[in-house]
Amino acid sequence: MPVRVRPFAGIGPSDLLVSVAVALLSTWWWHQFRPGGLAFGLLAGTALLWRRRYPVAVLAAVSLLTAAAAPVEVDGTQLHEGMLLITLALAMYAVVAYAATLRRAVAGGVVAWLAAAVVLPLQDQGGSGLSGITLWDLARNFGLLAGYGGVVWALALTVRYLRQLRVTDTERLISEERERRDKARIAVAEERARIARELHDIVAHSLSVIVLQANGATYVFDHDPERAREALRIIGATGAEALDEIRQLVEMLRSEGGGASDRTPAALDQVASVVQRARDAGLAATLSVRGTPPDVPGGVALAVCRIVQESLTNTLRHAGPAPSATVTLSYRPDSIDIDITDSGVPRRTGVAEPAPTGGHGLVGMRERVALYGGTFDAGPRPEGGWRVRATLPLTGARAVIA
């Protein structure tokens, strides 16, 4: 795709200098009739002021002006042909160097060359005009001007090439800067999402356990001090664990490199601890493990632990009195399957129920699974309760970590 050269915004000092030089030179070069030279110089100089902004239009104006001035004769004198050729050369240079496309530049340069070939015989023929010009005159002048035009073309094409290099480099730098900003914005968004997942999983789970135990301790405080004391112990232990996890999260966020979820220490054997904390909070939870736990990156193990933790927390909060849950982990050669079901009130047949809505917990679980290219599904069971199913492919997980 050809590079389009952007036009200049206005008139610069160099444009003004060239136009003044053309006016002075034409006045000096037609010293026998200075008013005529001055008039030509002013007209040509005014047109050439805009040669970089509108090179094609300036070439057309200069070609007509030189063609009109070439045959003019006053007291047996004419404007010197060198002045005419210089004026056309400036217009030729401008159109080749500054035209928007290379096609226009080449076409404009050829037109300027032909205009110069016409101007010379026009001046020689005097008042006879175009009728006295033969094809031989045009061909001969075109050839005579080959060296002159070649030099102008070489300079103009060199300037055009250098300008295109600058434009290309500038656009490349702008594109790289835009890409860098986009990557930084995406990285910030991803990191914020990871932080939000971690904070939600830590705070929501711990606070749910603390609230449930506090309510239970209040209820049994007078007639069963021992149970109230045990509830207070669980509250203290849960709060300490949450505080420790938040400290670890803050330390990792302050350290350089790596995302929070990928650097949080976790192992698959910690799932048993997550289930035990849910039991301590009053949930009748069972854990069933099928297969041998594989060696996986910390981010994958953390995802498994957080999915189990969030699911059991939701059970404690929403499954009603005396809740129960079953956690099944299936370790396969190429994936880890997670299946969590809990008890609940059976769904009434024939009665429309509102569709389940996903809070931040479900969103966080879905994002964790999607990060490793897995599948996630959560929803109510026909017989009552809730079911969460997730599959984490180990090949995709290792690719993400790598």
Residue pairs with C-beta under 8 A, 6 or more apart in sequence:
2 101
2 102
2 103
3 164
3 167
3 168
4 100
4 101
5 98
5 99
5 100
5 101
5 160
5 163
5 164
5 167
6 167
7 52
7 53
7 54
7 98
7 100
8 52
8 53
8 98
9 53
10 53
11 49
11 50
11 53
12 52
15 48
15 49
15 50
15 51
15 52
16 49
18 45
18 48
18 51
18 90
19 45
19 46
19 48
19 49
20 45
22 41
22 44
22 45
22 48
22 86
22 87
22 90
23 38
23 41
23 42
23 44
23 45
24 41
25 41
25 83
25 86
26 37
26 38
26 40
26 41
26 44
26 79
26 83
26 87
27 34
27 37
27 38
27 41
28 37
29 37
29 79
29 80
29 82
29 83
30 36
30 37
30 40
30 77
30 78
30 79
30 80
30 83
31 37
32 74
32 75
32 77
33 74
33 75
33 77
36 72
36 74
36 79
37 79
37 83
40 65
40 69
40 79
40 83
43 65
44 62
44 65
44 66
44 87
47 58
47 61
47 62
47 65
47 91
48 58
48 62
48 87
48 90
48 91
48 94
50 57
50 58
51 58
51 90
51 91
51 94
51 98
52 94
52 97
52 98
55 91
55 94
55 95
55 97
55 98
55 99
55 108
56 95
56 99
56 104
56 108
58 91
58 94
58 95
59 91
59 92
59 94
59 95
59 108
59 111
59 112
62 87
62 88
62 90
62 91
63 88
63 91
63 111
63 112
63 115
65 87
66 84
66 87
66 88
66 115
66 119
67 115
67 118
67 119
67 122
69 79
69 84
70 78
70 79
70 81
70 84
70 119
70 120
70 122
70 123
71 78
71 122
71 123
71 125
71 126
71 127
71 129
72 78
72 79
73 126
73 127
78 123
81 119
81 120
81 123
84 116
84 119
84 123
85 116
85 119
85 145
85 148
88 112
88 115
88 116
88 119
89 112
89 116
89 148
89 149
89 152
91 112
92 108
92 109
92 112
92 113
92 116
92 149
92 152
92 153
92 156
93 152
93 155
93 156
94 156
95 104
95 105
95 108
95 109
95 111
95 112
96 105
96 106
96 108
96 109
96 152
96 153
96 156
96 157
96 160
97 105
97 155
97 156
97 157
97 159
97 160
97 163
98 105
98 160
99 105
99 108
102 160
105 156
105 160
109 149
109 153
109 156
112 149
113 142
113 145
113 149
114 138
114 142
116 141
116 145
116 148
116 149
117 138
117 141
117 142
117 145
118 130
118 133
118 138
118 141
120 141
121 132
121 133
121 137
121 138
121 141
122 129
122 130
122 133
125 132
125 133
190 259
191 259
191 260
193 367
194 259
194 260
194 261
195 249
195 253
195 260
196 360
196 364
197 261
197 306
197 364
197 367
197 368
198 249
198 260
198 261
198 264
199 246
199 249
200 360
200 361
200 364
201 306
201 309
201 310
201 361
201 364
202 242
202 245
202 246
202 249
203 242
203 246
204 310
204 313
204 360
204 361
205 242
205 309
205 310
205 312
205 313
206 238
206 239
206 241
206 242
207 242
208 281
208 313
208 316
208 317
209 234
209 235
209 238
209 277
209 278
209 280
209 281
209 313
209 316
210 235
210 238
210 239
212 281
212 282
212 316
213 231
213 232
213 234
213 235
213 238
213 281
213 282
214 231
214 235
216 227
216 228
216 231
216 282
217 227
217 228
217 231
217 232
217 235
220 227
220 228
220 231
221 228
234 280
234 281
237 280
238 277
238 280
238 281
241 277
248 264
248 265
249 260
249 264
252 258
252 260
252 263
252 264
253 260
255 263
259 299
261 299
261 302
261 303
261 368
261 371
262 297
262 298
262 299
262 401
263 298
264 298
264 299
264 302
265 298
266 298
266 299
266 301
266 302
266 305
267 298
267 301
268 293
268 294
268 296
268 301
268 304
268 305
268 329
268 331
268 336
269 293
270 301
270 305
271 287
271 304
271 305
271 308
271 327
271 329
272 287
274 305
274 308
274 309
274 312
275 285
275 286
275 287
275 308
275 312
275 327
278 285
278 309
278 312
278 313
278 315
278 316
278 325
279 285
281 316
282 316
283 312
283 315
283 316
283 323
283 324
283 325
284 322
284 323
284 324
284 325
285 312
285 315
285 324
285 325
285 326
285 327
286 324
286 325
286 326
286 327
287 327
287 329
288 326
288 327
288 328
288 329
289 328
289 329
289 331
290 328
290 329
290 330
290 331
291 330
291 331
291 332
292 331
293 331
294 331
294 333
294 336
294 394
296 336
296 394
296 397
296 398
297 397
297 398
297 401
299 371
299 372
299 397
299 400
299 401
300 336
300 372
300 392
300 394
300 397
300 401
303 368
303 369
303 371
303 372
303 392
304 329
304 336
304 338
304 392
306 364
306 365
306 368
307 338
307 340
307 365
307 368
307 369
307 388
307 390
308 327
308 338
308 340
310 361
310 364
310 365
311 325
311 327
311 340
311 342
311 365
311 386
311 388
312 325
312 327
312 340
313 361
314 342
314 361
314 386
315 323
315 325
315 342
315 386
316 323
318 344
318 386
319 325
319 342
319 343
319 344
319 385
319 386
320 343
320 344
320 345
322 343
323 342
323 343
323 344
324 342
324 343
325 340
325 341
325 342
325 343
326 340
326 341
326 342
327 338
327 339
327 340
328 337
328 338
328 339
328 340
329 336
329 337
329 338
330 336
330 337
330 339
333 394
334 393
334 394
334 395
335 374
335 391
335 392
335 393
335 394
336 391
336 392
336 394
337 389
337 390
337 391
338 388
338 389
338 390
338 391
338 392
339 387
339 388
339 389
340 387
340 388
340 389
341 381
341 385
341 386
341 387
341 388
342 385
342 386
342 387
343 384
343 385
344 380
344 381
344 384
344 385
344 386
345 384
346 383
346 384
347 353
347 380
347 381
347 382
347 383
347 384
353 380
356 378
356 379
356 380
358 366
358 378
362 378
365 376
365 378
365 388
365 390
366 376
369 375
369 376
369 390
369 391
369 392
370 376
371 400
372 392
372 393
372 396
372 397
372 400
373 393
373 396
373 397
373 399
373 400
374 390
374 391
374 392
374 393
374 396
374 397
375 389
375 390
375 391
376 389
376 390
376 391
377 388
377 389
377 390
378 386
378 387
378 388
378 389
379 386
379 387
380 386
380 387
381 387
